[in-house]
């Protein structure tokens, strides 16, 4: 039996990210966030001396079979499906073939363990690892059960939830991004002893207090003295309407919401809400800001507001903290753990515009507290959420898996 790894023994780690290509260009919506996560974690693990290879689906004709990145990890472009981006819903039928490719690769070149990202990657991973007896860990990034509850109630979600339950039970260990996810998985039957919390991280070099401030200069309204920033995909579950309503009680502030597409029907709904609450002149909608420009936008804010109905990763709050910008957030999901209430920002009840406005007004009215929160936010980001620290957390979880016995084969469970 292999012994559990120690910090001094490098691991051979295979990452499986079926569509979250770590070398992908921006503009992929939720896939971009997962791609960034895979890229940053892989780079941090490589810096720590581990041998990392990422397996992702080939999405363009000229993609090489294998390439070594400047960050020290390899990427294998798996030749499954058409060599072009495809909608996530069309990737599921390809996972059997994807798993077969992985099995052939790992039979000849065996990793110490495999880390799968998102549920479809988990299917392909376990089809290969169970036959070979290789330990696997699973990061879902977002769970179908929570999306069905808060965001997208549809019939297809039932199949996804059933498969996620099988994947969680078949994995050697599940790496949850927040405590809420641990509770959700426990409710679905996964023992808490088989989960570890490994949150999302942030690039604390790119996201830093010093640098340009995008949108600086004149505010949207002559009466505005403060700027609030919110960002994300313009969907109801992001809770932007709560932030817009809160502006009724914040007459000296402007709210900038980044992520709007001009033809988005949800944008029209939010504009209608701004008109209804009579704050149109102090709410600005801007298109999605490229990731390279996000630090400048976040630095331009006196505070960032995060008002989602559920939140598995709290990426925006992490990036704001790294820039030294306090956050006022709904007390949901990963935000409850990322934002230290009364230290780096404020937590308020979800979907409560009045409480949100009260917290923002109190914070903006106290320059000394605002400055203290700024310093504490930056420190929290660098000490707890840098990608190097997240990689350490991941390795601790990996160390509990390498010598663990295999679980029931997912292939048999799925066949039932």
C-alpha positions as a Markdown table, in Angstrom:
| # | Residue | x | y | z |
|---|---|---|---|---|
| 1 | Unk | 0.0 | 0.0 | 0.0 |
| 2 | Unk | 1.3 | 3.5 | -0.9 |
| 3 | Unk | 1.9 | 5.8 | 2.0 |
| 4 | Unk | 0.2 | 9.1 | 2.3 |
| 5 | Unk | 2.2 | 11.9 | 0.8 |
| 6 | Unk | 4.1 | 14.4 | 2.9 |
| 7 | Unk | 4.8 | 18.1 | 2.1 |
| 8 | Unk | 8.3 | 17.0 | 1.0 |
| 9 | Unk | 7.1 | 14.5 | -1.6 |
| 10 | Unk | 5.9 | 15.9 | -4.9 |
| 11 | Unk | 2.7 | 14.5 | -6.3 |
| 12 | Unk | 1.8 | 13.6 | -9.8 |
| 13 | Unk | -1.6 | 15.2 | -10.3 |
| 14 | Unk | -3.9 | 15.0 | -13.2 |
| 15 | Unk | -6.6 | 17.7 | -13.4 |
| 16 | Unk | -9.7 | 17.0 | -15.5 |
| 17 | Unk | -11.6 | 20.0 | -16.8 |
| 18 | Unk | -13.7 | 18.9 | -19.7 |
| 19 | Unk | -14.6 | 22.4 | -20.9 |
| 20 | Unk | -12.8 | 24.7 | -18.5 |
| 21 | Unk | -9.6 | 25.0 | -20.6 |
| 22 | Unk | -7.0 | 26.8 | -18.5 |
| 23 | Unk | -5.6 | 28.4 | -21.6 |
| 24 | Unk | -9.0 | 29.6 | -22.8 |
| 25 | Unk | -9.6 | 33.2 | -23.8 |
| 26 | Unk | -12.1 | 35.4 | -22.0 |
| 27 | Unk | -15.8 | 35.6 | -22.9 |
| 28 | Unk | -17.0 | 32.1 | -21.8 |
| 29 | Unk | -19.3 | 33.3 | -19.0 |
| 30 | Unk | -19.3 | 30.8 | -16.1 |
| 31 | Unk | -16.7 | 28.6 | -18.0 |
| 32 | Unk | -14.2 | 31.5 | -17.7 |
| 33 | Unk | -14.4 | 31.5 | -13.9 |
| 34 | Unk | -13.8 | 27.7 | -13.8 |
| 35 | Unk | -11.0 | 28.0 | -16.4 |
| 36 | Unk | -9.3 | 30.6 | -14.2 |
| 37 | Unk | -9.7 | 28.4 | -11.1 |
| 38 | Unk | -8.1 | 25.4 | -12.9 |
| 39 | Unk | -5.3 | 27.6 | -14.3 |
| 40 | Unk | -4.4 | 29.3 | -11.1 |
| 41 | Unk | -4.6 | 26.2 | -8.9 |
| 42 | Unk | -2.5 | 24.2 | -11.4 |
| 43 | Unk | 0.1 | 27.0 | -11.5 |
| 44 | Unk | 0.3 | 27.2 | -7.7 |
| 45 | Unk | 0.7 | 23.5 | -7.4 |
| 46 | Unk | 3.5 | 23.5 | -10.0 |
| 47 | Unk | 5.2 | 26.3 | -8.1 |
| 48 | Unk | 5.1 | 24.1 | -5.0 |
| 49 | Unk | 7.0 | 21.4 | -6.9 |
| 50 | Unk | 4.2 | 19.1 | -8.0 |
| 51 | Unk | 3.8 | 17.6 | -11.5 |
| 52 | Unk | 0.5 | 18.8 | -12.9 |
| 53 | Unk | -1.2 | 17.8 | -16.1 |
| 54 | Unk | -4.6 | 19.2 | -17.1 |
| 55 | Unk | -6.8 | 17.2 | -19.4 |
| 56 | Unk | -9.4 | 19.4 | -21.3 |
| 57 | Unk | -11.5 | 18.8 | -24.4 |
| 58 | Unk | -9.9 | 20.0 | -27.7 |
| 59 | Unk | -11.9 | 23.1 | -28.8 |
| 60 | Unk | -10.0 | 24.2 | -31.8 |
| 61 | Unk | -8.3 | 22.7 | -34.9 |
| 62 | Unk | -4.9 | 24.0 | -34.2 |
| 63 | Unk | -4.7 | 22.9 | -30.6 |
| 64 | Unk | -1.6 | 20.8 | -30.0 |
| 65 | Unk | -1.9 | 17.3 | -28.4 |
| 66 | Unk | 0.1 | 18.4 | -25.4 |
| 67 | Unk | 1.7 | 21.7 | -24.4 |
| 68 | Unk | 3.7 | 23.0 | -21.5 |
| 69 | Unk | 2.5 | 26.3 | -20.1 |
| 70 | Unk | 4.7 | 29.2 | -18.9 |
| 71 | Unk | 3.4 | 28.4 | -15.4 |
| 72 | Unk | 5.0 | 25.0 | -15.4 |
| 73 | Unk | 2.1 | 22.6 | -15.9 |
| 74 | Unk | 1.1 | 20.7 | -19.0 |
| 75 | Unk | -2.2 | 20.8 | -20.9 |
| 76 | Unk | -3.5 | 17.8 | -22.9 |
| 77 | Unk | -6.2 | 18.6 | -25.5 |
| 78 | Unk | -8.4 | 15.5 | -25.6 |
| 79 | Unk | -9.6 | 14.8 | -29.1 |
| 80 | Unk | -13.2 | 14.1 | -28.3 |
| 81 | Unk | -16.1 | 15.8 | -30.1 |
| 82 | Unk | -15.9 | 18.6 | -32.6 |
| 83 | Unk | -12.7 | 20.8 | -32.4 |
| 84 | Unk | -14.7 | 23.9 | -31.5 |
| 85 | Unk | -16.5 | 25.3 | -28.5 |
| 86 | Unk | -19.8 | 23.6 | -27.8 |
| 87 | Unk | -22.7 | 24.4 | -25.4 |
| 88 | Unk | -22.3 | 22.7 | -22.0 |
| 89 | Unk | -25.4 | 20.7 | -22.6 |
| 90 | Unk | -23.9 | 19.0 | -25.6 |
| 91 | Unk | -20.8 | 17.7 | -23.8 |
| 92 | Unk | -22.5 | 15.1 | -21.6 |
| 93 | Unk | -22.7 | 12.4 | -24.4 |
| 94 | Unk | -19.0 | 12.8 | -25.0 |
| 95 | Unk | -17.9 | 11.9 | -21.4 |
| 96 | Unk | -17.8 | 8.1 | -22.1 |
| 97 | Unk | -15.3 | 8.6 | -24.9 |
| 98 | Unk | -13.5 | 11.2 | -22.8 |
| 99 | Unk | -13.2 | 8.7 | -19.9 |
| 100 | Unk | -11.9 | 6.0 | -22.3 |
| 101 | Unk | -9.1 | 8.3 | -23.5 |
| 102 | Unk | -8.2 | 9.1 | -19.9 |
| 103 | Unk | -8.1 | 5.4 | -19.0 |
| 104 | Unk | -5.7 | 4.6 | -21.9 |
| 105 | Unk | -3.5 | 7.5 | -20.9 |
| 106 | Unk | -3.3 | 6.7 | -17.2 |
| 107 | Unk | -2.8 | 3.0 | -17.7 |
| 108 | Unk | 0.5 | 3.9 | -19.3 |
| 109 | Unk | 1.4 | 6.9 | -17.3 |
| 110 | Unk | -0.3 | 6.7 | -13.9 |
| 111 | Unk | -0.8 | 9.8 | -11.7 |
| 112 | Unk | -0.9 | 9.7 | -7.9 |
| 113 | Unk | -4.4 | 11.1 | -8.0 |
| 114 | Unk | -6.9 | 12.9 | -10.2 |
| 115 | Unk | -8.8 | 16.1 | -9.5 |
| 116 | Unk | -12.0 | 16.6 | -11.5 |
| 117 | Unk | -13.6 | 20.0 | -11.9 |
| 118 | Unk | -17.4 | 20.3 | -12.5 |
| 119 | Unk | -19.8 | 17.4 | -12.6 |
| 120 | Unk | -19.3 | 16.3 | -16.2 |
| 121 | Unk | -15.5 | 16.0 | -15.6 |
| 122 | Unk | -16.4 | 13.8 | -12.6 |
| 123 | Unk | -18.2 | 11.3 | -14.9 |
| 124 | Unk | -15.2 | 10.9 | -17.3 |
| 125 | Unk | -12.8 | 10.8 | -14.4 |
| 126 | Unk | -14.5 | 8.1 | -12.4 |
| 127 | Unk | -15.1 | 5.9 | -15.5 |
| 128 | Unk | -11.3 | 5.8 | -15.8 |
| 129 | Unk | -10.0 | 5.9 | -12.2 |
| 130 | Unk | -12.3 | 3.2 | -10.8 |
| 131 | Unk | -11.0 | 0.6 | -13.2 |
| 132 | Unk | -7.4 | 1.6 | -12.5 |
| 133 | Unk | -7.7 | 2.1 | -8.8 |
| 134 | Unk | -6.5 | 5.7 | -8.9 |
| 135 | Unk | -7.8 | 8.0 | -6.1 |
| 136 | Unk | -10.0 | 10.9 | -7.3 |
| 137 | Unk | -11.1 | 14.1 | -5.8 |
| 138 | Unk | -14.1 | 16.2 | -7.0 |
| 139 | Unk | -14.7 | 19.9 | -7.1 |
| 140 | Unk | -18.2 | 20.7 | -8.3 |
| 141 | Unk | -17.9 | 24.5 | -8.4 |
| 142 | Unk | -21.7 | 24.8 | -8.3 |
| 143 | Unk | -24.3 | 22.1 | -7.5 |
| 144 | Unk | -27.3 | 21.4 | -9.6 |
| 145 | Unk | -29.5 | 21.2 | -6.5 |
| 146 | Unk | -28.7 | 24.7 | -5.5 |
| 147 | Unk | -29.1 | 26.1 | -9.0 |
| 148 | Unk | -32.5 | 24.4 | -9.3 |
| 149 | Unk | -33.5 | 25.9 | -5.9 |
| 150 | Unk | -32.4 | 29.5 | -6.6 |
| 151 | Unk | -31.6 | 30.0 | -10.3 |
| 152 | Unk | -32.7 | 27.6 | -13.0 |
| 153 | Unk | -35.6 | 25.3 | -12.2 |
| 154 | Unk | -35.8 | 22.9 | -15.2 |
| 155 | Unk | -36.4 | 19.2 | -15.8 |
| 156 | Unk | -32.8 | 18.6 | -17.0 |
| 157 | Unk | -31.6 | 19.6 | -13.5 |
| 158 | Unk | -33.1 | 16.4 | -12.0 |
| 159 | Unk | -30.7 | 14.2 | -14.1 |
| 160 | Unk | -27.8 | 16.3 | -13.2 |
| 161 | Unk | -28.5 | 16.2 | -9.5 |
| 162 | Unk | -28.8 | 12.4 | -9.6 |
| 163 | Unk | -25.5 | 12.1 | -11.4 |
| 164 | Unk | -23.8 | 14.6 | -9.0 |
| 165 | Unk | -24.9 | 12.4 | -6.1 |
| 166 | Unk | -23.3 | 9.3 | -7.7 |
| 167 | Unk | -20.2 | 11.3 | -8.5 |
| 168 | Unk | -19.9 | 12.5 | -4.9 |
| 169 | Unk | -20.3 | 9.0 | -3.5 |
| 170 | Unk | -17.9 | 7.6 | -6.0 |
| 171 | Unk | -15.1 | 10.1 | -5.4 |
| 172 | Unk | -12.4 | 9.4 | -2.9 |
| 173 | Unk | -13.0 | 12.9 | -1.5 |
| 174 | Unk | -15.0 | 15.9 | -2.4 |
| 175 | Unk | -13.4 | 19.4 | -2.2 |
| 176 | Unk | -16.3 | 21.8 | -1.4 |
| 177 | Unk | -15.8 | 25.5 | -1.9 |
| 178 | Unk | -17.9 | 26.5 | 1.1 |
| 179 | Unk | -19.7 | 25.2 | 4.2 |
| 180 | Unk | -23.1 | 25.5 | 2.5 |
| 181 | Unk | -21.9 | 23.0 | -0.1 |
| 182 | Unk | -20.8 | 20.5 | 2.6 |
| 183 | Unk | -24.3 | 20.7 | 4.2 |
| 184 | Unk | -26.0 | 20.3 | 0.8 |
| 185 | Unk | -23.9 | 17.2 | 0.0 |
| 186 | Unk | -24.5 | 15.8 | 3.5 |
| 187 | Unk | -28.2 | 16.2 | 2.9 |
| 188 | Unk | -27.8 | 14.2 | -0.3 |
| 189 | Unk | -26.2 | 11.4 | 1.7 |
| 190 | Unk | -22.4 | 12.1 | 1.5 |
| 191 | Unk | -20.8 | 11.8 | 4.9 |
| 192 | Unk | -19.1 | 15.0 | 6.1 |
| 193 | Unk | -16.0 | 13.0 | 6.9 |
| 194 | Unk | -15.5 | 12.6 | 3.1 |
| 195 | Unk | -15.4 | 16.4 | 2.3 |
| 196 | Unk | -12.8 | 19.0 | 2.7 |
| 197 | Unk | -13.3 | 22.8 | 2.2 |
| 198 | Unk | -10.9 | 24.2 | -0.3 |
| 199 | Unk | -12.3 | 27.6 | -1.4 |
| 200 | Unk | -11.6 | 29.6 | -4.5 |
| 201 | Unk | -8.6 | 31.8 | -4.5 |
| 202 | Unk | -7.5 | 35.2 | -5.9 |
| 203 | Unk | -4.4 | 36.4 | -7.8 |
| 204 | Unk | -3.1 | 38.8 | -5.1 |
| 205 | Unk | -0.5 | 40.2 | -7.5 |
| 206 | Unk | -2.9 | 41.3 | -10.2 |
| 207 | Unk | -5.6 | 42.3 | -7.7 |
| 208 | Unk | -3.9 | 44.8 | -5.5 |
| 209 | Unk | -4.6 | 48.2 | -4.0 |
| 210 | Unk | -2.1 | 50.1 | -6.2 |
| 211 | Unk | -2.8 | 50.8 | -9.8 |
| 212 | Unk | -5.2 | 52.6 | -12.1 |
| 213 | Unk | -8.8 | 53.3 | -11.2 |
| 214 | Unk | -11.2 | 52.6 | -14.1 |
| 215 | Unk | -14.3 | 54.8 | -14.3 |
| 216 | Unk | -12.6 | 57.4 | -12.1 |
| 217 | Unk | -13.5 | 61.1 | -12.4 |
| 218 | Unk | -17.0 | 62.5 | -12.6 |
| 219 | Unk | -19.8 | 60.4 | -11.1 |
| 220 | Unk | -23.1 | 59.6 | -12.8 |
| 221 | Unk | -24.9 | 62.2 | -10.7 |
| 222 | Unk | -23.8 | 65.6 | -9.4 |
| 223 | Unk | -25.2 | 64.6 | -6.0 |
| 224 | Unk | -23.1 | 61.4 | -5.8 |
| 225 | Unk | -20.2 | 61.4 | -3.4 |
| 226 | Unk | -19.5 | 57.7 | -3.3 |
| 227 | Unk | -19.3 | 54.8 | -5.7 |
| 228 | Unk | -20.6 | 51.3 | -5.2 |
| 229 | Unk | -19.7 | 48.5 | -7.6 |
| 230 | Unk | -21.5 | 45.3 | -8.4 |
| 231 | Unk | -20.6 | 42.8 | -11.1 |
| 232 | Unk | -21.6 | 39.5 | -12.7 |
| 233 | Unk | -23.9 | 37.9 | -15.1 |
| 234 | Unk | -27.2 | 39.8 | -15.3 |
| 235 | Unk | -29.5 | 37.1 | -14.1 |
| 236 | Unk | -32.2 | 37.3 | -11.3 |
| 237 | Unk | -30.3 | 35.1 | -8.9 |
| 238 | Unk | -27.4 | 37.6 | -8.8 |
| 239 | Unk | -29.7 | 39.9 | -6.8 |
| 240 | Unk | -28.9 | 43.1 | -8.5 |
| 241 | Unk | -32.4 | 44.4 | -8.0 |
| 242 | Unk | -31.9 | 44.3 | -4.2 |
| 243 | Unk | -28.8 | 46.6 | -4.7 |
| 244 | Unk | -30.8 | 48.9 | -7.0 |
| 245 | Unk | -33.7 | 49.2 | -4.4 |
| 246 | Unk | -31.2 | 50.0 | -1.7 |
| 247 | Unk | -30.2 | 53.1 | -3.6 |
| 248 | Unk | -33.5 | 54.7 | -2.5 |
| 249 | Unk | -31.9 | 55.2 | 0.9 |
| 250 | Unk | -28.4 | 56.2 | -0.4 |
| 251 | Unk | -29.0 | 59.5 | -2.1 |
| 252 | Unk | -25.3 | 60.5 | -2.1 |
| 253 | Unk | -24.1 | 57.3 | -3.8 |
| 254 | Unk | -23.9 | 55.9 | -7.4 |
| 255 | Unk | -24.1 | 52.2 | -8.2 |
| 256 | Unk | -22.1 | 50.8 | -11.2 |
| 257 | Unk | -23.3 | 47.3 | -12.3 |
| 258 | Unk | -20.8 | 45.6 | -14.7 |
| 259 | Unk | -21.7 | 42.6 | -16.8 |
| 260 | Unk | -24.7 | 43.9 | -18.9 |
| 261 | Unk | -25.3 | 42.9 | -22.5 |
| 262 | Unk | -27.2 | 45.5 | -24.5 |
| 263 | Unk | -29.8 | 43.0 | -25.7 |
| 264 | Unk | -30.2 | 41.1 | -22.4 |
| 265 | Unk | -33.9 | 41.0 | -21.4 |
| 266 | Unk | -32.7 | 40.9 | -17.8 |
| 267 | Unk | -31.0 | 44.3 | -18.3 |
| 268 | Unk | -34.4 | 45.8 | -19.3 |
| 269 | Unk | -35.9 | 44.4 | -16.1 |
| 270 | Unk | -33.2 | 46.0 | -14.0 |
| 271 | Unk | -33.6 | 49.4 | -15.8 |
| 272 | Unk | -37.3 | 49.2 | -15.1 |
| 273 | Unk | -36.5 | 48.6 | -11.4 |
| 274 | Unk | -34.2 | 51.6 | -11.3 |
| 275 | Unk | -37.0 | 53.7 | -12.8 |
| 276 | Unk | -39.6 | 52.3 | -10.4 |
| 277 | Unk | -37.4 | 53.1 | -7.4 |
| 278 | Unk | -36.6 | 56.6 | -8.9 |
| 279 | Unk | -32.8 | 56.0 | -8.9 |
| 280 | Unk | -32.2 | 55.9 | -12.6 |
| 281 | Unk | -29.8 | 58.8 | -12.6 |
| 282 | Unk | -27.5 | 57.1 | -10.0 |
| 283 | Unk | -27.4 | 53.6 | -11.4 |
| 284 | Unk | -25.0 | 52.9 | -14.3 |
| 285 | Unk | -24.9 | 49.7 | -16.4 |
| 286 | Unk | -21.7 | 48.9 | -18.2 |
| 287 | Unk | -20.9 | 45.9 | -20.3 |
| 288 | Unk | -18.8 | 43.0 | -19.0 |
| 289 | Unk | -15.4 | 44.2 | -17.9 |
| 290 | Unk | -12.5 | 42.1 | -19.1 |
| 291 | Unk | -10.7 | 40.2 | -16.3 |
| 292 | Unk | -7.6 | 42.2 | -16.9 |
| 293 | Unk | -9.5 | 45.4 | -16.2 |
| 294 | Unk | -11.4 | 44.3 | -13.1 |
| 295 | Unk | -8.8 | 45.4 | -10.6 |
| 296 | Unk | -9.1 | 49.0 | -11.9 |
| 297 | Unk | -12.9 | 48.9 | -11.6 |
| 298 | Unk | -12.8 | 47.5 | -8.1 |
| 299 | Unk | -10.2 | 50.1 | -6.9 |
| 300 | Unk | -12.6 | 52.8 | -8.1 |
| 301 | Unk | -15.2 | 51.8 | -5.6 |
| 302 | Unk | -15.7 | 52.9 | -2.0 |
| 303 | Unk | -17.3 | 49.5 | -1.4 |
| 304 | Unk | -18.4 | 46.5 | -3.5 |
| 305 | Unk | -21.9 | 45.1 | -3.0 |
| 306 | Unk | -22.6 | 41.4 | -3.5 |
| 307 | Unk | -26.3 | 40.5 | -3.2 |
| 308 | Unk | -26.7 | 37.0 | -4.7 |
| 309 | Unk | -29.4 | 34.5 | -3.6 |
| 310 | Unk | -26.7 | 31.8 | -3.3 |
| 311 | Unk | -22.9 | 32.0 | -3.8 |
| 312 | Unk | -20.6 | 29.0 | -4.1 |
| 313 | Unk | -17.3 | 30.8 | -4.7 |
| 314 | Unk | -17.5 | 34.5 | -3.7 |
| 315 | Unk | -15.0 | 35.4 | -6.5 |
| 316 | Unk | -16.0 | 39.0 | -6.7 |
| 317 | Unk | -15.6 | 39.6 | -3.0 |
| 318 | Unk | -12.2 | 37.9 | -3.0 |
| 319 | Unk | -11.0 | 40.2 | -5.8 |
| 320 | Unk | -12.4 | 43.3 | -4.1 |
| 321 | Unk | -10.7 | 42.3 | -0.8 |
| 322 | Unk | -7.4 | 41.8 | -2.7 |
| 323 | Unk | -7.7 | 45.4 | -4.0 |
| 324 | Unk | -8.3 | 46.7 | -0.5 |
| 325 | Unk | -12.0 | 47.4 | -1.2 |
| 326 | Unk | -14.5 | 46.6 | 1.6 |
| 327 | Unk | -17.5 | 44.4 | 0.7 |
| 328 | Unk | -21.1 | 44.6 | 1.9 |
| 329 | Unk | -22.6 | 41.2 | 1.1 |
| 330 | Unk | -25.6 | 39.0 | 1.5 |
| 331 | Unk | -24.9 | 36.4 | 4.2 |
| 332 | Unk | -25.1 | 33.4 | 1.9 |
| 333 | Unk | -22.8 | 30.6 | 0.8 |
| 334 | Unk | -19.1 | 31.4 | 0.5 |
| 335 | Unk | -19.7 | 35.1 | 1.2 |
| 336 | Unk | -20.3 | 34.2 | 4.9 |
| 337 | Unk | -16.8 | 32.8 | 5.1 |
| 338 | Unk | -15.0 | 35.3 | 2.8 |
| 339 | Unk | -16.3 | 38.6 | 4.3 |
| 340 | Unk | -15.3 | 38.9 | 7.9 |
| 341 | Unk | -18.3 | 40.8 | 9.3 |
| 342 | Unk | -17.2 | 44.0 | 11.1 |
| 343 | Unk | -13.5 | 43.5 | 10.0 |
| 344 | Unk | -13.3 | 43.4 | 6.2 |
| 345 | Unk | -16.9 | 44.5 | 5.4 |
| 346 | Unk | -20.5 | 43.8 | 6.5 |
| 347 | Unk | -22.8 | 40.9 | 6.1 |
| 348 | Unk | -26.6 | 41.5 | 5.8 |
| 349 | Unk | -29.7 | 39.3 | 5.4 |
| 350 | Unk | -30.2 | 38.3 | 1.8 |
| 351 | Unk | -32.8 | 40.0 | -0.3 |
| 352 | Unk | -33.2 | 42.8 | 2.2 |
| 353 | Unk | -32.6 | 46.2 | 0.5 |
| 354 | Unk | -33.2 | 48.2 | 3.6 |
| 355 | Unk | -30.6 | 46.3 | 5.7 |
| 356 | Unk | -28.2 | 46.6 | 2.8 |
| 357 | Unk | -28.7 | 50.3 | 2.6 |
| 358 | Unk | -28.2 | 50.7 | 6.3 |
| 359 | Unk | -24.9 | 48.8 | 6.3 |
| 360 | Unk | -23.6 | 50.7 | 3.3 |
| 361 | Unk | -24.6 | 54.1 | 4.7 |
| 362 | Unk | -23.0 | 53.4 | 8.1 |
| 363 | Unk | -19.8 | 52.2 | 6.4 |
| 364 | Unk | -19.5 | 55.1 | 4.0 |
| 365 | Unk | -20.2 | 57.6 | 6.8 |
| 366 | Unk | -17.2 | 56.5 | 8.8 |
| 367 | Unk | -13.9 | 57.2 | 6.9 |
| 368 | Unk | -11.7 | 55.7 | 9.7 |
| 369 | Unk | -13.7 | 52.4 | 9.7 |
| 370 | Unk | -13.6 | 52.3 | 5.9 |
| 371 | Unk | -9.8 | 52.7 | 5.9 |
| 372 | Unk | -9.5 | 50.0 | 8.6 |
| 373 | Unk | -11.7 | 47.6 | 6.6 |
| 374 | Unk | -9.6 | 48.3 | 3.5 |
| 375 | Unk | -6.3 | 47.3 | 5.2 |
| 376 | Unk | -7.9 | 44.2 | 6.8 |
| 377 | Unk | -9.5 | 43.1 | 3.5 |
| 378 | Unk | -6.2 | 43.1 | 1.7 |
| 379 | Unk | -4.5 | 41.2 | 4.6 |
| 380 | Unk | -7.3 | 38.6 | 4.6 |
| 381 | Unk | -6.9 | 38.1 | 0.8 |
| 382 | Unk | -3.2 | 37.7 | 0.9 |
| 383 | Unk | -3.0 | 35.5 | 4.0 |
| 384 | Unk | -6.0 | 33.2 | 3.5 |
| 385 | Unk | -7.0 | 33.3 | -0.2 |
| 386 | Unk | -3.8 | 33.6 | -2.3 |
| 387 | Unk | -3.6 | 30.7 | -4.8 |
| 388 | Unk | -0.4 | 29.5 | -3.1 |
| 389 | Unk | -2.4 | 29.1 | 0.2 |
| 390 | Unk | -5.3 | 27.4 | -1.6 |
| 391 | Unk | -2.8 | 25.0 | -3.2 |
| 392 | Unk | -1.6 | 24.1 | 0.3 |
| 393 | Unk | -5.2 | 23.4 | 1.3 |
| 394 | Unk | -5.6 | 21.2 | -1.8 |
| 395 | Unk | -2.5 | 19.2 | -1.1 |
| 396 | Unk | -3.6 | 18.5 | 2.5 |
| 397 | Unk | -6.9 | 17.1 | 1.1 |
| 398 | Unk | -5.0 | 15.1 | -1.5 |
| 399 | Unk | -2.8 | 13.6 | 1.2 |
| 400 | Unk | -5.9 | 12.0 | 2.7 |
| 401 | Unk | -6.8 | 10.3 | -0.6 |
| 402 | Unk | -3.6 | 8.7 | -2.0 |
| 403 | Unk | -3.7 | 5.6 | 0.2 |
| 404 | Unk | -7.5 | 5.5 | 0.6 |
| 405 | Unk | -9.3 | 2.4 | -0.6 |
| 406 | Unk | -11.4 | 2.6 | -3.8 |
| 407 | Unk | -15.1 | 3.2 | -3.6 |
| 408 | Unk | -17.9 | 1.5 | -5.6 |
| 409 | Unk | -17.5 | 1.9 | -9.4 |
| 410 | Unk | -19.5 | 4.8 | -10.8 |
| 411 | Unk | -20.0 | 2.9 | -14.0 |
| 412 | Unk | -22.0 | 0.2 | -12.2 |
| 413 | Unk | -24.0 | 2.8 | -10.2 |
| 414 | Unk | -24.9 | 4.7 | -13.4 |
| 415 | Unk | -25.9 | 1.6 | -15.2 |
| 416 | Unk | -28.5 | 0.9 | -12.4 |
